[in-house]
Amino acid sequence: MNNAAIYPGTFDPVTYGHMDLIHRTLSVFDKVVVAVAVNPGKRPLFSIEERVSLIKKAVGKNGLKNVTVESFDTLLVDYCDQKKIYTVVRGLRAVSDFEYELQLSQMNRKINKRVEAVFMMPSEEYNFISSKIIKEVAAFGGDVSELVPAPVMEALRQKYVALKKTSASAKRKPGAIGKGK
C-alpha cells in the first residue's frame, strides 16, 4: 500500500482541526488510517473505544471515503510495520509543535528507517484548536460546538454532567476523602 498514510494521535477528543487534517491528507494520499493511540503518559477523558467511535461518527457524517479508524497500543513504528504503511502524517500548529514532532520523527526513523513523517499545517481557522483547550472550555460549560463535530459536543456534555454528578455524590458521602479523621 504505497499511497496510504497513517495519521496517529490520542484524539481526546477529535476536533475540527483533526478533521481538517484528515481532509487535507486525503488530497495527497488515496487512503488514511486514523490510528488512535493508547498513550500511558496521558490520562484521557474518553476511553479508547469512545475515541474510536467518535472519530468514526465524525468521518461518517463528513462522508469521507478511504478512511479507516482503529486503535493501537504499540510503538508507532511497529504499527506501521503491521499495516505496511510507512508514511506518518502529523499536524503542526506552532513552532512548539514542530520541535516535539521533529524529536518524535527522528526517534521513529532511528528505530525504523522506512518510516517517513509528513508535516501538514492546518487551515488557518483551525490553527488554535487543541483537544486540551476544548476539554478545559467544555468542563466549565463553554460552547465548543464550532470546534468539534456534533457527536463530540454531545459526548463532552454527557461526560462532564456525569463527572459533576460523581463529584457531588462523593462530597455527600460520610467518610469520603477529605473528612479529616
C-alpha positions as CSV (number, residue, x, y, z in Angstrom):
1,M,0.0,0.0,0.0
2,N,2.2,2.8,-1.3
3,N,-0.3,5.7,-1.5
4,A,-1.6,5.5,2.1
5,A,-0.7,7.4,5.3
6,I,-1.2,6.8,9.0
7,Y,-2.5,9.8,11.0
8,P,-1.8,8.8,14.6
9,G,-2.9,10.6,17.8
10,T,-4.8,10.4,21.0
11,F,-7.7,12.4,19.6
12,D,-9.1,13.1,23.1
13,P,-11.4,14.3,21.7
14,V,-11.3,14.6,17.9
15,T,-11.7,18.2,16.8
16,Y,-12.4,20.1,13.6
17,G,-8.7,20.7,13.4
18,H,-8.1,16.9,13.3
19,M,-10.9,16.5,10.7
20,D,-9.3,19.3,8.6
21,L,-6.1,17.3,8.6
22,I,-7.9,14.1,7.6
23,H,-9.4,16.0,4.6
24,R,-6.1,17.5,3.6
25,T,-4.3,14.2,3.9
26,L,-6.9,12.6,1.5
27,S,-6.0,15.3,-1.0
28,V,-2.4,13.9,-1.1
29,F,-3.0,10.2,-0.3
30,D,-5.5,7.7,-1.5
31,K,-6.1,6.2,1.9
32,V,-5.8,7.4,5.5
33,V,-5.6,5.2,8.6
34,V,-6.6,7.3,11.6
35,A,-4.7,5.4,14.4
36,V,-5.9,6.2,17.9
37,A,-3.1,5.7,20.3
38,V,-3.1,4.3,23.8
39,N,-0.6,6.6,25.5
40,P,0.4,5.5,29.0
41,G,1.7,9.1,29.6
42,K,-1.8,10.6,29.3
43,R,-5.0,10.2,31.3
44,P,-7.7,10.6,28.6
45,L,-11.2,11.8,29.3
46,F,-12.6,9.3,26.8
47,S,-11.8,5.6,26.6
48,I,-10.0,4.3,23.6
49,E,-13.3,2.7,22.4
50,E,-15.1,6.0,22.8
51,R,-12.5,7.9,20.9
52,V,-12.5,5.4,18.0
53,S,-16.3,5.6,17.9
54,L,-16.4,9.4,18.0
55,I,-13.9,9.6,15.1
56,K,-15.9,7.0,13.1
57,K,-19.1,9.1,13.6
58,A,-17.3,12.3,12.5
59,V,-15.8,10.6,9.5
60,G,-19.2,9.2,8.5
61,K,-21.0,12.5,8.9
62,N,-18.4,14.1,6.7
63,G,-18.9,11.4,4.0
64,L,-15.2,10.7,3.9
65,K,-14.2,7.7,1.9
66,N,-11.0,5.7,2.2
67,V,-10.6,6.5,5.9
68,T,-10.3,3.7,8.4
69,V,-10.2,4.3,12.2
70,E,-8.6,1.9,14.6
71,S,-6.7,1.9,17.8
72,F,-3.1,0.7,18.6
73,D,-1.2,0.1,21.7
74,T,2.3,-0.5,20.3
75,L,5.1,1.7,19.2
76,L,4.0,3.7,16.1
77,V,6.9,2.2,14.0
78,D,5.7,-1.3,14.9
79,Y,2.1,-0.3,14.0
80,C,3.5,1.0,10.6
81,D,5.1,-2.5,10.1
82,Q,1.8,-4.2,10.9
83,K,-0.1,-2.1,8.4
84,K,2.8,-2.0,5.8
85,I,2.2,1.8,5.7
86,Y,5.3,3.9,6.3
87,T,4.2,7.4,5.9
88,V,3.0,9.2,9.0
89,V,1.1,12.4,8.8
90,R,1.4,14.9,11.7
91,G,-0.2,18.3,12.1
92,L,1.8,21.4,13.1
93,R,0.1,24.4,14.6
94,A,3.1,26.3,16.0
95,V,6.9,26.2,16.4
96,S,6.5,24.3,19.6
97,D,4.6,21.5,17.8
98,F,7.5,21.3,15.3
99,E,10.1,20.9,17.9
100,Y,8.2,18.0,19.6
101,E,7.2,16.4,16.3
102,L,10.8,16.6,15.0
103,Q,12.1,14.7,18.0
104,L,9.4,12.0,17.5
105,S,10.1,11.6,13.8
106,Q,13.8,11.4,14.4
107,M,13.3,8.7,17.1
108,N,10.9,6.8,14.7
109,R,13.5,7.0,11.9
110,K,16.2,5.7,14.3
111,I,14.1,2.7,15.2
112,N,12.7,2.0,11.7
113,K,14.4,3.8,8.7
114,R,11.3,3.1,6.5
115,V,9.1,5.4,8.5
116,E,8.8,8.9,7.0
117,A,7.0,11.8,8.6
118,V,4.9,14.3,6.5
119,F,4.1,17.5,8.3
120,M,0.9,19.5,7.4
121,M,-0.3,22.8,8.6
122,P,-4.0,23.1,9.5
123,S,-6.2,25.6,7.8
124,E,-5.9,29.0,9.5
125,E,-9.4,28.7,11.0
126,Y,-8.3,25.6,13.0
127,N,-4.8,26.7,13.9
128,F,-5.6,27.4,17.5
129,I,-7.7,24.3,18.3
130,S,-6.3,21.7,20.7
131,S,-8.1,18.8,22.4
132,K,-6.7,20.1,25.8
133,I,-8.3,23.5,25.3
134,I,-11.5,22.0,24.1
135,K,-11.8,19.9,27.3
136,E,-11.0,22.9,29.5
137,V,-13.7,25.1,27.9
138,A,-16.3,22.2,27.9
139,A,-15.6,21.4,31.6
140,F,-16.8,24.8,32.5
141,G,-19.9,24.6,30.3
142,G,-18.4,26.7,27.5
143,D,-19.7,26.3,24.0
144,V,-17.3,24.4,21.8
145,S,-19.8,23.4,19.1
146,E,-18.0,25.3,16.4
147,L,-14.7,23.5,17.2
148,V,-15.8,19.8,17.4
149,P,-18.2,17.6,15.4
150,A,-21.7,17.3,16.8
151,P,-21.3,13.8,18.3
152,V,-18.2,15.0,20.2
153,M,-20.1,18.0,21.5
154,E,-22.8,15.7,22.9
155,A,-20.3,13.2,24.3
156,L,-18.4,16.1,26.1
157,R,-21.7,17.4,27.6
158,Q,-22.6,13.9,28.8
159,K,-19.2,13.2,30.2
160,Y,-19.0,16.4,32.2
161,V,-22.5,16.0,33.5
162,A,-21.6,12.5,34.7
163,L,-18.4,13.7,36.2
164,K,-20.2,16.5,38.1
165,K,-22.7,14.1,39.5
166,T,-20.0,11.7,40.6
167,S,-18.1,14.5,42.2
168,A,-21.2,15.9,44.0
169,S,-22.1,12.4,45.2
170,A,-18.6,11.8,46.6
171,K,-18.8,15.0,48.6
172,R,-22.0,14.0,50.3
173,K,-21.0,10.5,51.4
174,P,-20.0,10.1,55.0
175,G,-16.4,9.1,55.4
176,A,-15.5,10.4,52.0
177,I,-12.0,11.5,51.3
178,G,-11.3,14.9,52.9
179,K,-13.2,14.2,56.1
180,G,-10.0,14.5,58.2
181,K,-10.5,11.7,60.7
